[in-house]
């Protein structure tokens, strides 16, 4: 998992904001970006896919974590890389949207 350090304001060590619904099913994590709150249902294979469906423009190229074109700043929350850590360089407080999924509610800053 990756978590942000200090590039954005807010709680950068957020734990599980995803919570659970009243019927004990896990609540979908929410992505906050460009003043929008976008639910990220478990059917998505990446944050990039979810953002595209919500008409949020994010740069990308390879969709596999090799090029780093989809790099954004993670201001709050935690993500996971289900296929393993990406090969592209990922700086402190950054994530690659093409190969990560939110573990908790997250806040992103597009670079």
Phi, psi and omega in degrees: 000152176241150174216151184286159175254279185219014184291337181237164177277154177117180181285111182264004178241035183304135175264221188276092173276346183298323174060199180221147176285170182301332182267018178071009173275140181300138177283142177294136176298154179246137176256122176258119181208139180050043179061022175246144172253114186244114175296143179239083180301154184297348181288341180284144179270349179199164174297320179304313180300317179296315180296320178299316179297335179266011179061035173260122183278119178231133176295148174198167175216293189274331183066017181231005180083014181268323190264331180083006182296334184268015182298131175224169179267128175268108183274327184206145175099188183226146175233164175233154174250093186302331181265010182102166181301140181291157178278333179292153177295132175232114182285170178301128179081009179245156173222162171256119184288338185288339186226018179239159176227145179288137174266324178235178168300140182230156172238128182243151171239119179285135183269000000 
